[in-house]
Amino acid sequence: MPKTTDQIVFGFGRIAALLRAGQWQAGSGADLNPAQAEILTRIARRPMRPGELAAHMAVSPASLSDSVSSLVGKGLAERQPDAEDGRARLVVATEDGKTLAATLPAAPAGFQAALDALPEPDRARLLRTLIHLIRELQLARAIPVQRMCGTCRHFRPHTHDDAARPHHCAFVNAAFGDADLRLDCDDHDEVPEEEAAAIWRRLTAA
Ligand code: SF4
């Protein structure tokens, strides 16, 4: 019998291929490659410094700069001074860039439909397992730091008696459940690793 991990790796490989094909397809109509589409989607949510963008996307500064220059050349992005640091620059989406970003699907329609077809508890379990896996990869420095609840100053895991919504986000002052755990949150405020480890212990103990 093949090992369980082999089957999981195979499954992730199939899904990664589907997502990558979807990215090429979605971007091709707008003349964007997947990297340009991802940058545009991120800066449409909020302006970012090039170093932060490169870290989130796990690409070199040179490669990031090429992609940003392409977006600037297409009138979809601009480099602007950062008001918080006179020496720094921000990559900002133009109005055309924001309009285009709003039309780019997060995932191929078929994949979205397959996720929607899962029972809600299964979807929540899948998200929690993915978060756990990403945390392990992050600790192993195999992927960049993710702006997820498990490493956020505002996250209070398992503080409410409500089994459906046991967690609390102090940023929005609201209770929420596993299905709403975030993997990429714009309001994320990273804590030092010792605090993240304590948060993680509380999250996984239950
Ligand atoms: S601010 Fe975002 S990442 Fe932090 S706890 Fe709230 S939802 Fe999670």
Residues whose N, C-alpha, C, O or C-beta is under 5 A from the ligand:
A	BS01	SF4	R147 M148 C149 C152 H154 F155 C169 F171 R182 C185 D187 H188
